[in-house]
Amino acid sequence: MNAKSILTTLVSTTLALGANTCACAADTHRVYSSGILVLLFIGFVALVVVVQMIPAIITLCGLIKGMVADRKTAEAAVKE
């Protein structure tokens, strides 16, 4: 089989399989049905994540400053 017949067979098979499947769409007349407690819980979880990111960012900044300071002292030692 040459490449053209393989490609034709592949495309026709894909189209045949795609035409036989049903579209299982969601019913969207009820978009949001959760209560206020769900929103408060999600907000609390988001707050916990943000509060835990603050020390991580501070530590990362300190690490970068330390690396830059070590590089500057190493360059100064090499120049002397």
PyMOL Python script that loads the backbone (N, CA, C, O; Angstrom):
from pymol import cmd

cmd.read_pdbstr("""\
ATOM      1  N   MET A   1       0.835  -1.175   0.000  1.00  0.00           N
ATOM      2  CA  MET A   1       0.000   0.000   0.000  1.00  0.00           C
ATOM      3  C   MET A   1       0.886   1.247   0.000  1.00  0.00           C
ATOM      4  O   MET A   1       1.907   1.321   0.683  1.00  0.00           O
ATOM      5  N   ASN A   2       0.460   2.192  -0.774  1.00  0.00           N
ATOM      6  CA  ASN A   2       1.234   3.418  -0.802  1.00  0.00           C
ATOM      7  C   ASN A   2       0.691   4.390   0.249  1.00  0.00           C
ATOM      8  O   ASN A   2      -0.330   4.128   0.885  1.00  0.00           O
ATOM      9  N   ALA A   3       1.377   5.493   0.416  1.00  0.00           N
ATOM     10  CA  ALA A   3       1.035   6.452   1.461  1.00  0.00           C
ATOM     11  C   ALA A   3      -0.320   7.106   1.208  1.00  0.00           C
ATOM     12  O   ALA A   3      -1.044   7.412   2.156  1.00  0.00           O
ATOM     13  N   LYS A   4      -0.669   7.322  -0.048  1.00  0.00           N
ATOM     14  CA  LYS A   4      -1.938   7.985  -0.357  1.00  0.00           C
ATOM     15  C   LYS A   4      -3.125   7.104   0.024  1.00  0.00           C
ATOM     16  O   LYS A   4      -4.110   7.604   0.567  1.00  0.00           O
ATOM     17  N   SER A   5      -3.049   5.815  -0.247  1.00  0.00           N
ATOM     18  CA  SER A   5      -4.171   4.932   0.098  1.00  0.00           C
ATOM     19  C   SER A   5      -4.263   4.745   1.616  1.00  0.00           C
ATOM     20  O   SER A   5      -5.362   4.623   2.157  1.00  0.00           O
ATOM     21  N   ILE A   6      -3.132   4.721   2.296  1.00  0.00           N
ATOM     22  CA  ILE A   6      -3.147   4.617   3.756  1.00  0.00           C
ATOM     23  C   ILE A   6      -3.794   5.856   4.357  1.00  0.00           C
ATOM     24  O   ILE A   6      -4.617   5.754   5.267  1.00  0.00           O
ATOM     25  N   LEU A   7      -3.425   7.021   3.851  1.00  0.00           N
ATOM     26  CA  LEU A   7      -3.991   8.272   4.347  1.00  0.00           C
ATOM     27  C   LEU A   7      -5.489   8.337   4.063  1.00  0.00           C
ATOM     28  O   LEU A   7      -6.260   8.770   4.919  1.00  0.00           O
ATOM     29  N   THR A   8      -5.907   7.916   2.880  1.00  0.00           N
ATOM     30  CA  THR A   8      -7.324   7.910   2.530  1.00  0.00           C
ATOM     31  C   THR A   8      -8.106   6.977   3.441  1.00  0.00           C
ATOM     32  O   THR A   8      -9.190   7.328   3.906  1.00  0.00           O
ATOM     33  N   THR A   9      -7.566   5.794   3.698  1.00  0.00           N
ATOM     34  CA  THR A   9      -8.216   4.844   4.594  1.00  0.00           C
ATOM     35  C   THR A   9      -8.311   5.397   6.013  1.00  0.00           C
ATOM     36  O   THR A   9      -9.342   5.255   6.671  1.00  0.00           O
ATOM     37  N   LEU A  10      -7.253   6.017   6.475  1.00  0.00           N
ATOM     38  CA  LEU A  10      -7.241   6.585   7.826  1.00  0.00           C
ATOM     39  C   LEU A  10      -8.267   7.699   7.965  1.00  0.00           C
ATOM     40  O   LEU A  10      -8.988   7.756   8.961  1.00  0.00           O
ATOM     41  N   VAL A  11      -8.341   8.583   6.980  1.00  0.00           N
ATOM     42  CA  VAL A  11      -9.296   9.687   7.029  1.00  0.00           C
ATOM     43  C   VAL A  11     -10.723   9.172   6.962  1.00  0.00           C
ATOM     44  O   VAL A  11     -11.578   9.634   7.719  1.00  0.00           O
ATOM     45  N   SER A  12     -10.997   8.237   6.084  1.00  0.00           N
ATOM     46  CA  SER A  12     -12.368   7.718   5.969  1.00  0.00           C
ATOM     47  C   SER A  12     -12.778   6.963   7.230  1.00  0.00           C
ATOM     48  O   SER A  12     -13.933   7.053   7.646  1.00  0.00           O
ATOM     49  N   THR A  13     -11.867   6.229   7.838  1.00  0.00           N
ATOM     50  CA  THR A  13     -12.171   5.528   9.084  1.00  0.00           C
ATOM     51  C   THR A  13     -12.455   6.512  10.206  1.00  0.00           C
ATOM     52  O   THR A  13     -13.387   6.321  10.988  1.00  0.00           O
ATOM     53  N   THR A  14     -11.656   7.561  10.283  1.00  0.00           N
ATOM     54  CA  THR A  14     -11.855   8.577  11.314  1.00  0.00           C
ATOM     55  C   THR A  14     -13.198   9.272  11.139  1.00  0.00           C
ATOM     56  O   THR A  14     -13.909   9.507  12.116  1.00  0.00           O
ATOM     57  N   LEU A  15     -13.545   9.600   9.908  1.00  0.00           N
ATOM     58  CA  LEU A  15     -14.826  10.251   9.659  1.00  0.00           C
ATOM     59  C   LEU A  15     -15.987   9.323   9.976  1.00  0.00           C
ATOM     60  O   LEU A  15     -16.998   9.763  10.525  1.00  0.00           O
ATOM     61  N   ALA A  16     -15.857   8.045   9.639  1.00  0.00           N
ATOM     62  CA  ALA A  16     -16.928   7.094   9.912  1.00  0.00           C
ATOM     63  C   ALA A  16     -17.115   6.906  11.413  1.00  0.00           C
ATOM     64  O   ALA A  16     -18.249   6.845  11.888  1.00  0.00           O
ATOM     65  N   LEU A  17     -16.041   6.817  12.152  1.00  0.00           N
ATOM     66  CA  LEU A  17     -16.148   6.663  13.603  1.00  0.00           C
ATOM     67  C   LEU A  17     -16.691   7.933  14.251  1.00  0.00           C
ATOM     68  O   LEU A  17     -17.470   7.863  15.201  1.00  0.00           O
ATOM     69  N   GLY A  18     -16.284   9.081  13.743  1.00  0.00           N
ATOM     70  CA  GLY A  18     -16.755  10.343  14.295  1.00  0.00           C
ATOM     71  C   GLY A  18     -18.222  10.582  14.029  1.00  0.00           C
ATOM     72  O   GLY A  18     -18.891  11.229  14.836  1.00  0.00           O
ATOM     73  N   ALA A  19     -18.748  10.078  12.917  1.00  0.00           N
ATOM     74  CA  ALA A  19     -20.155  10.280  12.583  1.00  0.00           C
ATOM     75  C   ALA A  19     -21.059   9.369  13.392  1.00  0.00           C
ATOM     76  O   ALA A  19     -22.243   9.668  13.553  1.00  0.00           O
ATOM     77  N   ASN A  20     -20.537   8.273  13.901  1.00  0.00           N
ATOM     78  CA  ASN A  20     -21.369   7.318  14.618  1.00  0.00           C
ATOM     79  C   ASN A  20     -21.470   7.595  16.113  1.00  0.00           C
ATOM     80  O   ASN A  20     -22.263   6.949  16.798  1.00  0.00           O
ATOM     81  N   THR A  21     -20.699   8.525  16.632  1.00  0.00           N
ATOM     82  CA  THR A  21     -20.759   8.801  18.060  1.00  0.00           C
ATOM     83  C   THR A  21     -21.795   9.870  18.343  1.00  0.00           C
ATOM     84  O   THR A  21     -22.045  10.747  17.516  1.00  0.00           O
ATOM     85  N   CYS A  22     -22.388   9.789  19.511  1.00  0.00           N
ATOM     86  CA  CYS A  22     -23.390  10.775  19.878  1.00  0.00           C
ATOM     87  C   CYS A  22     -22.722  11.959  20.571  1.00  0.00           C
ATOM     88  O   CYS A  22     -21.663  11.824  21.184  1.00  0.00           O
ATOM     89  N   ALA A  23     -23.352  13.099  20.463  1.00  0.00           N
ATOM     90  CA  ALA A  23     -22.865  14.276  21.158  1.00  0.00           C
ATOM     91  C   ALA A  23     -23.518  14.318  22.524  1.00  0.00           C
ATOM     92  O   ALA A  23     -24.723  14.545  22.638  1.00  0.00           O
ATOM     93  N   CYS A  24     -22.736  14.102  23.546  1.00  0.00           N
ATOM     94  CA  CYS A  24     -23.269  14.080  24.911  1.00  0.00           C
ATOM     95  C   CYS A  24     -23.075  15.456  25.523  1.00  0.00           C
ATOM     96  O   CYS A  24     -22.151  15.660  26.310  1.00  0.00           O
ATOM     97  N   ALA A  25     -23.915  16.377  25.180  1.00  0.00           N
ATOM     98  CA  ALA A  25     -23.802  17.738  25.675  1.00  0.00           C
ATOM     99  C   ALA A  25     -24.408  17.831  27.067  1.00  0.00           C
ATOM    100  O   ALA A  25     -25.317  17.082  27.423  1.00  0.00           O
ATOM    101  N   ALA A  26     -23.884  18.765  27.837  1.00  0.00           N
ATOM    102  CA  ALA A  26     -24.376  18.960  29.191  1.00  0.00           C
ATOM    103  C   ALA A  26     -25.632  19.819  29.176  1.00  0.00           C
ATOM    104  O   ALA A  26     -25.818  20.669  28.305  1.00  0.00           O
ATOM    105  N   ASP A  27     -26.469  19.581  30.141  1.00  0.00           N
ATOM    106  CA  ASP A  27     -27.672  20.399  30.298  1.00  0.00           C
ATOM    107  C   ASP A  27     -27.265  21.662  31.051  1.00  0.00           C
ATOM    108  O   ASP A  27     -26.835  21.580  32.201  1.00  0.00           O
ATOM    109  N   THR A  28     -27.393  22.812  30.429  1.00  0.00           N
ATOM    110  CA  THR A  28     -26.845  24.039  31.004  1.00  0.00           C
ATOM    111  C   THR A  28     -27.899  24.981  31.551  1.00  0.00           C
ATOM    112  O   THR A  28     -27.611  26.162  31.745  1.00  0.00           O
ATOM    113  N   HIS A  29     -29.090  24.514  31.804  1.00  0.00           N
ATOM    114  CA  HIS A  29     -30.078  25.438  32.350  1.00  0.00           C
ATOM    115  C   HIS A  29     -29.822  25.729  33.823  1.00  0.00           C
ATOM    116  O   HIS A  29     -30.314  26.731  34.342  1.00  0.00           O
ATOM    117  N   ARG A  30     -29.057  24.867  34.515  1.00  0.00           N
ATOM    118  CA  ARG A  30     -28.620  25.138  35.883  1.00  0.00           C
ATOM    119  C   ARG A  30     -27.110  25.298  35.858  1.00  0.00           C
ATOM    120  O   ARG A  30     -26.379  24.309  35.917  1.00  0.00           O
ATOM    121  N   VAL A  31     -26.648  26.510  35.772  1.00  0.00           N
ATOM    122  CA  VAL A  31     -25.216  26.746  35.636  1.00  0.00           C
ATOM    123  C   VAL A  31     -24.519  26.598  36.972  1.00  0.00           C
ATOM    124  O   VAL A  31     -23.491  25.926  37.055  1.00  0.00           O
ATOM    125  N   TYR A  32     -25.055  27.210  38.026  1.00  0.00           N
ATOM    126  CA  TYR A  32     -24.397  27.199  39.327  1.00  0.00           C
ATOM    127  C   TYR A  32     -25.426  26.822  40.380  1.00  0.00           C
ATOM    128  O   TYR A  32     -26.442  27.503  40.523  1.00  0.00           O
ATOM    129  N   SER A  33     -25.179  25.758  41.110  1.00  0.00           N
ATOM    130  CA  SER A  33     -26.156  25.315  42.097  1.00  0.00           C
ATOM    131  C   SER A  33     -25.543  25.121  43.480  1.00  0.00           C
ATOM    132  O   SER A  33     -26.213  24.592  44.367  1.00  0.00           O
ATOM    133  N   SER A  34     -24.292  25.532  43.694  1.00  0.00           N
ATOM    134  CA  SER A  34     -23.663  25.378  44.997  1.00  0.00           C
ATOM    135  C   SER A  34     -24.075  26.526  45.910  1.00  0.00           C
ATOM    136  O   SER A  34     -24.481  27.593  45.449  1.00  0.00           O
ATOM    137  N   GLY A  35     -23.963  26.289  47.188  1.00  0.00           N
ATOM    138  CA  GLY A  35     -24.374  27.285  48.163  1.00  0.00           C
ATOM    139  C   GLY A  35     -23.232  28.179  48.596  1.00  0.00           C
ATOM    140  O   GLY A  35     -22.120  28.103  48.073  1.00  0.00           O
ATOM    141  N   ILE A  36     -23.535  29.028  49.566  1.00  0.00           N
ATOM    142  CA  ILE A  36     -22.561  29.985  50.068  1.00  0.00           C
ATOM    143  C   ILE A  36     -21.434  29.292  50.831  1.00  0.00           C
ATOM    144  O   ILE A  36     -20.307  29.787  50.850  1.00  0.00           O
ATOM    145  N   LEU A  37     -21.727  28.144  51.464  1.00  0.00           N
ATOM    146  CA  LEU A  37     -20.681  27.439  52.206  1.00  0.00           C
ATOM    147  C   LEU A  37     -19.589  26.912  51.278  1.00  0.00           C
ATOM    148  O   LEU A  37     -18.418  26.885  51.655  1.00  0.00           O
ATOM    149  N   VAL A  38     -19.958  26.498  50.081  1.00  0.00           N
ATOM    150  CA  VAL A  38     -18.970  26.028  49.110  1.00  0.00           C
ATOM    151  C   VAL A  38     -18.062  27.183  48.692  1.00  0.00           C
ATOM    152  O   VAL A  38     -16.847  27.024  48.576  1.00  0.00           O
ATOM    153  N   LEU A  39     -18.671  28.344  48.470  1.00  0.00           N
ATOM    154  CA  LEU A  39     -17.873  29.513  48.110  1.00  0.00           C
ATOM    155  C   LEU A  39     -16.941  29.921  49.240  1.00  0.00           C
ATOM    156  O   LEU A  39     -15.788  30.274  48.992  1.00  0.00           O
ATOM    157  N   LEU A  40     -17.417  29.877  50.461  1.00  0.00           N
ATOM    158  CA  LEU A  40     -16.553  30.217  51.602  1.00  0.00           C
ATOM    159  C   LEU A  40     -15.397  29.226  51.736  1.00  0.00           C
ATOM    160  O   LEU A  40     -14.273  29.627  52.038  1.00  0.00           O
ATOM    161  N   PHE A  41     -15.660  27.944  51.514  1.00  0.00           N
ATOM    162  CA  PHE A  41     -14.603  26.939  51.598  1.00  0.00           C
ATOM    163  C   PHE A  41     -13.552  27.154  50.511  1.00  0.00           C
ATOM    164  O   PHE A  41     -12.353  27.088  50.782  1.00  0.00           O
ATOM    165  N   ILE A  42     -13.998  27.409  49.293  1.00  0.00           N
ATOM    166  CA  ILE A  42     -13.048  27.649  48.198  1.00  0.00           C
ATOM    167  C   ILE A  42     -12.238  28.917  48.471  1.00  0.00           C
ATOM    168  O   ILE A  42     -11.036  28.954  48.205  1.00  0.00           O
ATOM    169  N   GLY A  43     -12.879  29.943  48.995  1.00  0.00           N
ATOM    170  CA  GLY A  43     -12.163  31.164  49.349  1.00  0.00           C
ATOM    171  C   GLY A  43     -11.140  30.925  50.440  1.00  0.00           C
ATOM    172  O   GLY A  43     -10.038  31.471  50.385  1.00  0.00           O
ATOM    173  N   PHE A  44     -11.488  30.114  51.434  1.00  0.00           N
ATOM    174  CA  PHE A  44     -10.551  29.792  52.512  1.00  0.00           C
ATOM    175  C   PHE A  44      -9.347  29.025  51.986  1.00  0.00           C
ATOM    176  O   PHE A  44      -8.212  29.298  52.376  1.00  0.00           O
ATOM    177  N   VAL A  45      -9.592  28.070  51.107  1.00  0.00           N
ATOM    178  CA  VAL A  45      -8.486  27.299  50.524  1.00  0.00           C
ATOM    179  C   VAL A  45      -7.576  28.210  49.706  1.00  0.00           C
ATOM    180  O   VAL A  45      -6.354  28.080  49.766  1.00  0.00           O
ATOM    181  N   ALA A  46      -8.163  29.132  48.940  1.00  0.00           N
ATOM    182  CA  ALA A  46      -7.361  30.076  48.162  1.00  0.00           C
ATOM    183  C   ALA A  46      -6.541  30.973  49.083  1.00  0.00           C
ATOM    184  O   ALA A  46      -5.389  31.283  48.779  1.00  0.00           O
ATOM    185  N   LEU A  47      -7.118  31.390  50.195  1.00  0.00           N
ATOM    186  CA  LEU A  47      -6.396  32.224  51.156  1.00  0.00           C
ATOM    187  C   LEU A  47      -5.223  31.469  51.764  1.00  0.00           C
ATOM    188  O   LEU A  47      -4.144  32.037  51.927  1.00  0.00           O
ATOM    189  N   VAL A  48      -5.416  30.208  52.101  1.00  0.00           N
ATOM    190  CA  VAL A  48      -4.332  29.391  52.655  1.00  0.00           C
ATOM    191  C   VAL A  48      -3.191  29.258  51.648  1.00  0.00           C
ATOM    192  O   VAL A  48      -2.022  29.351  52.020  1.00  0.00           O
ATOM    193  N   VAL A  49      -3.522  29.044  50.388  1.00  0.00           N
ATOM    194  CA  VAL A  49      -2.491  28.905  49.353  1.00  0.00           C
ATOM    195  C   VAL A  49      -1.702  30.200  49.201  1.00  0.00           C
ATOM    196  O   VAL A  49      -0.475  30.168  49.097  1.00  0.00           O
ATOM    197  N   VAL A  50      -2.387  31.331  49.187  1.00  0.00           N
ATOM    198  CA  VAL A  50      -1.701  32.616  49.029  1.00  0.00           C
ATOM    199  C   VAL A  50      -0.818  32.905  50.232  1.00  0.00           C
ATOM    200  O   VAL A  50       0.304  33.385  50.071  1.00  0.00           O
ATOM    201  N   VAL A  51      -1.303  32.623  51.432  1.00  0.00           N
ATOM    202  CA  VAL A  51      -0.513  32.877  52.637  1.00  0.00           C
ATOM    203  C   VAL A  51       0.721  31.984  52.671  1.00  0.00           C
ATOM    204  O   VAL A  51       1.767  32.409  53.162  1.00  0.00           O
ATOM    205  N   GLN A  52       0.628  30.775  52.169  1.00  0.00           N
ATOM    206  CA  GLN A  52       1.795  29.899  52.147  1.00  0.00           C
ATOM    207  C   GLN A  52       2.786  30.286  51.059  1.00  0.00           C
ATOM    208  O   GLN A  52       3.958  29.919  51.138  1.00  0.00           O
ATOM    209  N   MET A  53       2.339  31.020  50.048  1.00  0.00           N
ATOM    210  CA  MET A  53       3.260  31.447  49.000  1.00  0.00           C
ATOM    211  C   MET A  53       4.146  32.604  49.447  1.00  0.00           C
ATOM    212  O   MET A  53       5.240  32.779  48.911  1.00  0.00           O
ATOM    213  N   ILE A  54       3.700  33.395  50.415  1.00  0.00           N
ATOM    214  CA  ILE A  54       4.473  34.566  50.855  1.00  0.00           C
ATOM    215  C   ILE A  54       5.846  34.155  51.407  1.00  0.00           C
ATOM    216  O   ILE A  54       6.848  34.713  50.960  1.00  0.00           O
ATOM    217  N   PRO A  55       5.948  33.211  52.352  1.00  0.00           N
ATOM    218  CA  PRO A  55       7.288  32.812  52.818  1.00  0.00           C
ATOM    219  C   PRO A  55       8.137  32.161  51.726  1.00  0.00           C
ATOM    220  O   PRO A  55       9.360  32.303  51.716  1.00  0.00           O
ATOM    221  N   ALA A  56       7.485  31.451  50.810  1.00  0.00           N
ATOM    222  CA  ALA A  56       8.243  30.827  49.724  1.00  0.00           C
ATOM    223  C   ALA A  56       8.861  31.887  48.822  1.00  0.00           C
ATOM    224  O   ALA A  56      10.005  31.740  48.392  1.00  0.00           O
ATOM    225  N   ILE A  57       8.124  32.946  48.532  1.00  0.00           N
ATOM    226  CA  ILE A  57       8.660  34.022  47.695  1.00  0.00           C
ATOM    227  C   ILE A  57       9.781  34.749  48.413  1.00  0.00           C
ATOM    228  O   ILE A  57      10.792  35.090  47.798  1.00  0.00           O
ATOM    229  N   ILE A  58       9.616  34.993  49.716  1.00  0.00           N
ATOM    230  CA  ILE A  58      10.673  35.654  50.490  1.00  0.00           C
ATOM    231  C   ILE A  58      11.936  34.806  50.502  1.00  0.00           C
ATOM    232  O   ILE A  58      13.039  35.329  50.342  1.00  0.00           O
ATOM    233  N   THR A  59      11.780  33.491  50.691  1.00  0.00           N
ATOM    234  CA  THR A  59      12.935  32.592  50.679  1.00  0.00           C
ATOM    235  C   THR A  59      13.613  32.579  49.314  1.00  0.00           C
ATOM    236  O   THR A  59      14.841  32.570  49.236  1.00  0.00           O
ATOM    237  N   LEU A  60      12.834  32.580  48.249  1.00  0.00           N
ATOM    238  CA  LEU A  60      13.398  32.591  46.902  1.00  0.00           C
ATOM    239  C   LEU A  60      14.175  33.876  46.640  1.00  0.00           C
ATOM    240  O   LEU A  60      15.253  33.841  46.046  1.00  0.00           O
ATOM    241  N   CYS A  61      13.633  35.009  47.081  1.00  0.00           N
ATOM    242  CA  CYS A  61      14.345  36.279  46.909  1.00  0.00           C
ATOM    243  C   CYS A  61      15.654  36.275  47.683  1.00  0.00           C
ATOM    244  O   CYS A  61      16.673  36.749  47.180  1.00  0.00           O
ATOM    245  N   GLY A  62      15.638  35.743  48.910  1.00  0.00           N
ATOM    246  CA  GLY A  62      16.864  35.648  49.699  1.00  0.00           C
ATOM    247  C   GLY A  62      17.894  34.744  49.048  1.00  0.00           C
ATOM    248  O   GLY A  62      19.089  35.036  49.079  1.00  0.00           O
ATOM    249  N   LEU A  63      17.445  33.665  48.468  1.00  0.00           N
ATOM    250  CA  LEU A  63      18.346  32.737  47.785  1.00  0.00           C
ATOM    251  C   LEU A  63      19.003  33.405  46.585  1.00  0.00           C
ATOM    252  O   LEU A  63      20.205  33.261  46.363  1.00  0.00           O
ATOM    253  N   ILE A  64      18.201  34.141  45.810  1.00  0.00           N
ATOM    254  CA  ILE A  64      18.754  34.826  44.633  1.00  0.00           C
ATOM    255  C   ILE A  64      19.732  35.917  45.049  1.00  0.00           C
ATOM    256  O   ILE A  64      20.786  36.071  44.431  1.00  0.00           O
ATOM    257  N   LYS A  65      19.392  36.684  46.098  1.00  0.00           N
ATOM    258  CA  LYS A  65      20.305  37.723  46.588  1.00  0.00           C
ATOM    259  C   LYS A  65      21.611  37.114  47.077  1.00  0.00           C
ATOM    260  O   LYS A  65      22.686  37.664  46.840  1.00  0.00           O
ATOM    261  N   GLY A  66      21.516  35.979  47.759  1.00  0.00           N
ATOM    262  CA  GLY A  66      22.718  35.307  48.237  1.00  0.00           C
ATOM    263  C   GLY A  66      23.590  34.823  47.098  1.00  0.00           C
ATOM    264  O   GLY A  66      24.815  34.917  47.177  1.00  0.00           O
ATOM    265  N   MET A  67      22.987  34.309  46.045  1.00  0.00           N
ATOM    266  CA  MET A  67      23.763  33.838  44.900  1.00  0.00           C
ATOM    267  C   MET A  67      24.451  35.002  44.197  1.00  0.00           C
ATOM    268  O   MET A  67      25.608  34.890  43.790  1.00  0.00           O
ATOM    269  N   VAL A  68      23.746  36.110  44.057  1.00  0.00           N
ATOM    270  CA  VAL A  68      24.340  37.283  43.413  1.00  0.00           C
ATOM    271  C   VAL A  68      25.474  37.834  44.261  1.00  0.00           C
ATOM    272  O   VAL A  68      26.510  38.226  43.724  1.00  0.00           O
ATOM    273  N   ALA A  69      25.297  37.871  45.578  1.00  0.00           N
ATOM    274  CA  ALA A  69      26.341  38.382  46.471  1.00  0.00           C
ATOM    275  C   ALA A  69      27.571  37.476  46.427  1.00  0.00           C
ATOM    276  O   ALA A  69      28.700  37.967  46.420  1.00  0.00           O
ATOM    277  N   ASP A  70      27.361  36.149  46.398  1.00  0.00           N
ATOM    278  CA  ASP A  70      28.485  35.214  46.312  1.00  0.00           C
ATOM    279  C   ASP A  70      29.238  35.389  44.999  1.00  0.00           C
ATOM    280  O   ASP A  70      30.465  35.295  44.975  1.00  0.00           O
ATOM    281  N   ARG A  71      28.524  35.642  43.914  1.00  0.00           N
ATOM    282  CA  ARG A  71      29.180  35.836  42.622  1.00  0.00           C
ATOM    283  C   ARG A  71      30.007  37.118  42.631  1.00  0.00           C
ATOM    284  O   ARG A  71      31.118  37.144  42.102  1.00  0.00           O
ATOM    285  N   LYS A  72      29.465  38.193  43.237  1.00  0.00           N
ATOM    286  CA  LYS A  72      30.202  39.451  43.285  1.00  0.00           C
ATOM    287  C   LYS A  72      31.448  39.324  44.147  1.00  0.00           C
ATOM    288  O   LYS A  72      32.491  39.871  43.788  1.00  0.00           O
ATOM    289  N   THR A  73      31.374  38.622  45.269  1.00  0.00           N
ATOM    290  CA  THR A  73      32.566  38.446  46.112  1.00  0.00           C
ATOM    291  C   THR A  73      33.593  37.550  45.410  1.00  0.00           C
ATOM    292  O   THR A  73      34.797  37.759  45.555  1.00  0.00           O
ATOM    293  N   ALA A  74      33.127  36.568  44.660  1.00  0.00           N
ATOM    294  CA  ALA A  74      34.057  35.702  43.929  1.00  0.00           C
ATOM    295  C   ALA A  74      34.748  36.482  42.825  1.00  0.00           C
ATOM    296  O   ALA A  74      35.947  36.308  42.605  1.00  0.00           O
ATOM    297  N   GLU A  75      34.001  37.354  42.113  1.00  0.00           N
ATOM    298  CA  GLU A  75      34.609  38.173  41.063  1.00  0.00           C
ATOM    299  C   GLU A  75      35.600  39.169  41.667  1.00  0.00           C
ATOM    300  O   GLU A  75      36.647  39.435  41.077  1.00  0.00           O
ATOM    301  N   ALA A  76      35.278  39.715  42.828  1.00  0.00           N
ATOM    302  CA  ALA A  76      36.189  40.667  43.475  1.00  0.00           C
ATOM    303  C   ALA A  76      37.461  39.961  43.929  1.00  0.00           C
ATOM    304  O   ALA A  76      38.544  40.545  43.871  1.00  0.00           O
ATOM    305  N   ALA A  77      37.346  38.718  44.378  1.00  0.00           N
ATOM    306  CA  ALA A  77      38.521  37.974  44.811  1.00  0.00           C
ATOM    307  C   ALA A  77      39.403  37.610  43.634  1.00  0.00           C
ATOM    308  O   ALA A  77      40.626  37.573  43.772  1.00  0.00           O
ATOM    309  N   VAL A  78      38.816  37.343  42.489  1.00  0.00           N
ATOM    310  CA  VAL A  78      39.590  36.986  41.311  1.00  0.00           C
ATOM    311  C   VAL A  78      40.343  38.213  40.784  1.00  0.00           C
ATOM    312  O   VAL A  78      41.478  38.088  40.323  1.00  0.00           O
ATOM    313  N   LYS A  79      39.725  39.389  40.847  1.00  0.00           N
ATOM    314  CA  LYS A  79      40.346  40.606  40.327  1.00  0.00           C
ATOM    315  C   LYS A  79      41.528  41.051  41.189  1.00  0.00           C
ATOM    316  O   LYS A  79      42.445  41.702  40.689  1.00  0.00           O
ATOM    317  N   GLU A  80      41.514  40.707  42.473  1.00  0.00           N
ATOM    318  CA  GLU A  80      42.605  41.147  43.359  1.00  0.00           C
ATOM    319  C   GLU A  80      43.795  40.314  43.204  1.00  0.00           C
ATOM    320  O   GLU A  80      44.802  40.545  43.873  1.00  0.00           O
TER     321      GLU A  80
END
""", "prot")
cmd.dss("prot")
cmd.show_as("cartoon", "prot")
cmd.util.cbc("prot")
cmd.orient("prot")
